[in-house]
Amino acid sequence: MTRAAVSLLIVLGVAIGLSTHTVVNCGDEDEPDICSAVIGFSPFRGSLIAFAYEGRGRIALRHGDNGRAIADFNEAIHLNPNRASLYRDRAQAYRRNGEPSLAIADFDEAIALDPKPALPYHERGLALAAKGDLDRAILSYSTAVRLDPSDAQARLDRGLAFLARGQADDARADFEAAAALPPGKDGRTRDAARAKLAELSSAEPTQISTSRR
């Protein structure tokens, strides 16, 4: 789609009363030019155009362009600083870009603005674990598990943190819980939990033998 065609699409959308829908949902399609056309279309300003920056940032994030995503989320946050999802998305970009401290700060902000969703707690746990702060990572995972007990990945990740801290029994409990969750989209996560349980079981005889010596 050419830029001229995209610009025409935006103008037509405005003419028939669909402008707000186009702005808010431009990131749903894998067409960053649509978001760019919205950003360049002068009638849109203020918090509304933040959706276009957010959409283009999410497209960049899906494609692994973390720097581009961070730049767009920066613009979106400048225009709409009270939207929790913007901080969560920028935190994801920071975490994937190897900047866990910045990610943690943004997850904290997202949680302060909207403390109900489980996902920011889970992802903050990942960032904390990446920094080696296992105690706080486990606390963050625990909140995610409390808010969404069906999230097998959060239980698996908390189990891994427990395991790294030498708490094999706690790790085993989380792996068992993850493996026992009903079938669904987390099939690979449950397989990983079963593999960790098998590793723990195979390690036990060695540990017992060593302790007897």
Contacts in CASP RR format, 6 or more apart in sequence:
PFRMAT RR
TARGET T0000
AUTHOR 0000-0000-0000
METHOD contacts of the structure
MODEL  1
MTRAAVSLLIVLGVAIGLSTHTVVNCGDEDEPDICSAVIGFSPFRGSLIA
FAYEGRGRIALRHGDNGRAIADFNEAIHLNPNRASLYRDRAQAYRRNGEP
SLAIADFDEAIALDPKPALPYHERGLALAAKGDLDRAILSYSTAVRLDPS
DAQARLDRGLAFLARGQADDARADFEAAAALPPGKDGRTRDAARAKLAEL
SSAEPTQISTSRR
1 31 0 8 1.000
1 33 0 8 1.000
1 34 0 8 1.000
3 33 0 8 1.000
3 36 0 8 1.000
3 37 0 8 1.000
6 31 0 8 1.000
6 33 0 8 1.000
6 34 0 8 1.000
6 36 0 8 1.000
6 37 0 8 1.000
7 37 0 8 1.000
7 41 0 8 1.000
9 22 0 8 1.000
9 34 0 8 1.000
9 37 0 8 1.000
10 19 0 8 1.000
10 22 0 8 1.000
10 34 0 8 1.000
10 37 0 8 1.000
10 38 0 8 1.000
10 41 0 8 1.000
11 41 0 8 1.000
13 19 0 8 1.000
13 22 0 8 1.000
14 41 0 8 1.000
14 43 0 8 1.000
19 43 0 8 1.000
19 44 0 8 1.000
20 48 0 8 1.000
22 34 0 8 1.000
22 38 0 8 1.000
23 38 0 8 1.000
23 44 0 8 1.000
23 48 0 8 1.000
23 49 0 8 1.000
23 51 0 8 1.000
23 52 0 8 1.000
24 51 0 8 1.000
25 51 0 8 1.000
26 34 0 8 1.000
26 35 0 8 1.000
26 38 0 8 1.000
26 51 0 8 1.000
26 52 0 8 1.000
26 55 0 8 1.000
26 56 0 8 1.000
27 34 0 8 1.000
27 35 0 8 1.000
27 54 0 8 1.000
27 55 0 8 1.000
27 56 0 8 1.000
27 57 0 8 1.000
27 58 0 8 1.000
27 59 0 8 1.000
28 55 0 8 1.000
30 59 0 8 1.000
30 62 0 8 1.000
31 59 0 8 1.000
32 56 0 8 1.000
32 59 0 8 1.000
32 60 0 8 1.000
35 52 0 8 1.000
35 53 0 8 1.000
35 55 0 8 1.000
35 56 0 8 1.000
35 57 0 8 1.000
35 59 0 8 1.000
36 52 0 8 1.000
36 56 0 8 1.000
38 44 0 8 1.000
38 49 0 8 1.000
38 52 0 8 1.000
39 49 0 8 1.000
39 52 0 8 1.000
39 53 0 8 1.000
39 56 0 8 1.000
44 52 0 8 1.000
46 79 0 8 1.000
46 80 0 8 1.000
47 79 0 8 1.000
47 80 0 8 1.000
49 79 0 8 1.000
50 75 0 8 1.000
50 76 0 8 1.000
50 77 0 8 1.000
50 79 0 8 1.000
50 80 0 8 1.000
50 83 0 8 1.000
50 86 0 8 1.000
51 76 0 8 1.000
53 72 0 8 1.000
53 73 0 8 1.000
53 75 0 8 1.000
53 76 0 8 1.000
53 79 0 8 1.000
54 72 0 8 1.000
54 73 0 8 1.000
54 76 0 8 1.000
54 83 0 8 1.000
54 85 0 8 1.000
54 86 0 8 1.000
54 89 0 8 1.000
55 72 0 8 1.000
56 72 0 8 1.000
57 68 0 8 1.000
57 69 0 8 1.000
57 72 0 8 1.000
57 73 0 8 1.000
57 76 0 8 1.000
57 89 0 8 1.000
57 93 0 8 1.000
58 69 0 8 1.000
58 89 0 8 1.000
60 66 0 8 1.000
60 67 0 8 1.000
60 68 0 8 1.000
60 69 0 8 1.000
60 72 0 8 1.000
61 69 0 8 1.000
61 89 0 8 1.000
61 92 0 8 1.000
61 93 0 8 1.000
61 96 0 8 1.000
64 96 0 8 1.000
66 93 0 8 1.000
66 94 0 8 1.000
66 96 0 8 1.000
66 97 0 8 1.000
67 93 0 8 1.000
67 97 0 8 1.000
69 89 0 8 1.000
69 90 0 8 1.000
69 93 0 8 1.000
70 90 0 8 1.000
70 93 0 8 1.000
70 94 0 8 1.000
70 97 0 8 1.000
73 86 0 8 1.000
73 89 0 8 1.000
73 90 0 8 1.000
73 93 0 8 1.000
74 90 0 8 1.000
76 83 0 8 1.000
76 86 0 8 1.000
77 83 0 8 1.000
77 86 0 8 1.000
77 87 0 8 1.000
77 90 0 8 1.000
80 86 0 8 1.000
82 113 0 8 1.000
83 113 0 8 1.000
84 109 0 8 1.000
84 110 0 8 1.000
84 111 0 8 1.000
84 113 0 8 1.000
84 114 0 8 1.000
84 120 0 8 1.000
85 110 0 8 1.000
87 106 0 8 1.000
87 107 0 8 1.000
87 109 0 8 1.000
87 110 0 8 1.000
87 113 0 8 1.000
88 106 0 8 1.000
88 107 0 8 1.000
88 110 0 8 1.000
88 119 0 8 1.000
88 120 0 8 1.000
88 123 0 8 1.000
90 106 0 8 1.000
91 102 0 8 1.000
91 103 0 8 1.000
91 104 0 8 1.000
91 105 0 8 1.000
91 106 0 8 1.000
91 107 0 8 1.000
91 110 0 8 1.000
91 120 0 8 1.000
91 123 0 8 1.000
91 124 0 8 1.000
91 127 0 8 1.000
92 103 0 8 1.000
92 123 0 8 1.000
94 100 0 8 1.000
94 102 0 8 1.000
94 103 0 8 1.000
94 106 0 8 1.000
94 127 0 8 1.000
95 103 0 8 1.000
95 123 0 8 1.000
95 126 0 8 1.000
95 127 0 8 1.000
95 130 0 8 1.000
98 130 0 8 1.000
100 127 0 8 1.000
100 128 0 8 1.000
100 130 0 8 1.000
100 131 0 8 1.000
101 131 0 8 1.000
103 123 0 8 1.000
103 124 0 8 1.000
103 127 0 8 1.000
104 124 0 8 1.000
104 127 0 8 1.000
104 128 0 8 1.000
104 131 0 8 1.000
107 120 0 8 1.000
107 121 0 8 1.000
107 123 0 8 1.000
107 124 0 8 1.000
107 127 0 8 1.000
108 124 0 8 1.000
110 120 0 8 1.000
111 120 0 8 1.000
111 121 0 8 1.000
111 124 0 8 1.000
116 147 0 8 1.000
117 147 0 8 1.000
118 143 0 8 1.000
118 144 0 8 1.000
118 145 0 8 1.000
118 147 0 8 1.000
118 148 0 8 1.000
118 151 0 8 1.000
118 154 0 8 1.000
119 144 0 8 1.000
121 140 0 8 1.000
121 141 0 8 1.000
121 143 0 8 1.000
121 144 0 8 1.000
121 147 0 8 1.000
122 140 0 8 1.000
122 141 0 8 1.000
122 144 0 8 1.000
122 151 0 8 1.000
122 153 0 8 1.000
122 154 0 8 1.000
122 157 0 8 1.000
124 140 0 8 1.000
125 136 0 8 1.000
125 137 0 8 1.000
125 140 0 8 1.000
125 141 0 8 1.000
125 144 0 8 1.000
125 157 0 8 1.000
125 161 0 8 1.000
126 137 0 8 1.000
126 157 0 8 1.000
128 134 0 8 1.000
128 136 0 8 1.000
128 137 0 8 1.000
128 140 0 8 1.000
129 137 0 8 1.000
129 157 0 8 1.000
129 160 0 8 1.000
129 161 0 8 1.000
129 164 0 8 1.000
134 161 0 8 1.000
134 164 0 8 1.000
134 165 0 8 1.000
135 165 0 8 1.000
137 161 0 8 1.000
138 158 0 8 1.000
138 161 0 8 1.000
138 162 0 8 1.000
138 165 0 8 1.000
141 154 0 8 1.000
141 157 0 8 1.000
141 158 0 8 1.000
141 159 0 8 1.000
141 161 0 8 1.000
142 158 0 8 1.000
144 151 0 8 1.000
144 154 0 8 1.000
145 151 0 8 1.000
145 154 0 8 1.000
145 155 0 8 1.000
145 158 0 8 1.000
148 154 0 8 1.000
150 181 0 8 1.000
150 182 0 8 1.000
151 186 0 8 1.000
152 178 0 8 1.000
152 181 0 8 1.000
152 186 0 8 1.000
152 187 0 8 1.000
152 189 0 8 1.000
152 190 0 8 1.000
152 193 0 8 1.000
153 178 0 8 1.000
153 186 0 8 1.000
153 189 0 8 1.000
155 174 0 8 1.000
155 175 0 8 1.000
155 177 0 8 1.000
155 178 0 8 1.000
155 181 0 8 1.000
155 193 0 8 1.000
156 174 0 8 1.000
156 175 0 8 1.000
156 178 0 8 1.000
156 189 0 8 1.000
156 192 0 8 1.000
156 193 0 8 1.000
156 196 0 8 1.000
158 174 0 8 1.000
159 170 0 8 1.000
159 171 0 8 1.000
159 174 0 8 1.000
159 175 0 8 1.000
159 196 0 8 1.000
160 171 0 8 1.000
160 196 0 8 1.000
162 168 0 8 1.000
162 170 0 8 1.000
162 171 0 8 1.000
162 174 0 8 1.000
163 171 0 8 1.000
163 196 0 8 1.000
168 200 0 8 1.000
171 196 0 8 1.000
171 200 0 8 1.000
172 197 0 8 1.000
172 200 0 8 1.000
174 193 0 8 1.000
175 193 0 8 1.000
175 194 0 8 1.000
175 196 0 8 1.000
175 197 0 8 1.000
175 200 0 8 1.000
176 193 0 8 1.000
176 197 0 8 1.000
178 186 0 8 1.000
178 189 0 8 1.000
178 190 0 8 1.000
178 193 0 8 1.000
179 190 0 8 1.000
179 193 0 8 1.000
179 194 0 8 1.000
179 197 0 8 1.000
181 190 0 8 1.000
183 190 0 8 1.000
END
